[in-house]
Amino acid sequence: MPYVILMLAVLAETIGTTALQASQQFSRPLPSVIVVVAYGVAFYLLAIALKTFPVGIAYAMWSGMGIVFIAVIGFAAFGQKLDLAAILGIALIMAGIIVINLFSGTATH
């Protein structure tokens, strides 16, 4: 269940960041409201996940997965392109998340 809560936190953060782009610097009301609500939900769920995960591990997974998801959304929804260095960097972030979850004894307390 802690992983589900953390994934929901990532999903909320991803929605908030996507809405942040769509808000056009908070000049559009609906996306601006979505930013505030989604980030509030994201941090609330992250706080719940911290009951199980050490803060460094939870934040590494939360921010890393958020980076990957936002890069994909940026490409698909906003036409933002990534160069080879960016793709390799994101692949390394994904590899780090996988290593933490498969091999680290500190992934949960």
N, C-alpha and C positions, 0 to 999 in steps of 0.2 A: 503493500500500500504506500510506503514512503516514496517509492519511485513514481507511482501514479500521481501523487501530489506534486512532486517535483516537475513531472512532465506537464501537468496542468499549469504550474507556475510559468514554465517556459512558453507554453501556448499563449497564456495571457500576456506575457511580455512581448511575444512576437506580434500579437494582435495590436498591442499598444504602440510598438515601434512602426508597424505598417500604417496605423492610423496617424502617427506623427508625421510621416512622409505625406500622407494624403491631406493632412490639415493645412498644408502650405503655410508653415510658420504660425500656426494657431489663428489663421485668418478665416477658416471654415469651421462653423460651430459644431456640427455633428462629429466629424473626425476628432475635433479637439476634446469633446466630452468623452469619446471612446478612449482617447489617450489616457486621460485621468482615471477613468474607471478601470481600464485594463491594467495599468501600472499598479493601482491600489490592490487589485485582486492578485496580481503577480507577486507583490511583496508580502501580502498576507499569506499566500500559499508557500512562498519561500520560507517565511517564518515558521510555519507549521513543519515544513521539511527539516528545519534545523533541530527539531526535537530528536531526529534520528541520525542525520548526517552532520559531521563536523563542518563548521562554517566554510573552511577553505575548499573542501571537497564539494559541498553543495553549490558554492558559488562558481567553482570551476565547471561543473556540469551544467548549471543554469546558464551561465554566460556563454560557454562553448556551444551548447546546443542552440542557443538563441542566435549566435553568429551564423551558424550553418543555415538555420531556417530563414533568417533574414536575407542572407545572400541569395538563397533560392527564390524567395519571394521578390526580392529586388530585381532579379533577372526576369522572372515570369510576369510580374505585375507592372513593373516600372521600366522594363527594357534596359536595366543597368547591366553592363558587361563586366566580366572579371578577366584579368589577364592571367597568364600561366602562374606567375608568382603568387597571386591572390588565391588561385585554386589550390596550389601546393600548400600554402599556409593554412587554408581551411581544412585540407586533408590531414595536416599535422594536428590541428585542433581535434578533429574527429578521432584520430589515432590516440591522442592523449586521453580523451573521454573513455575510449574502449579499454585502454591500459588500466585506467583507474578502476573501472568497473569489473574487469576480469582478474586483476592481479593484486590490487591494493587491499590490505586488511583494514584500512581506515575508511573505506567507502561507507560504512555504517558503524555507529557505536554499539 
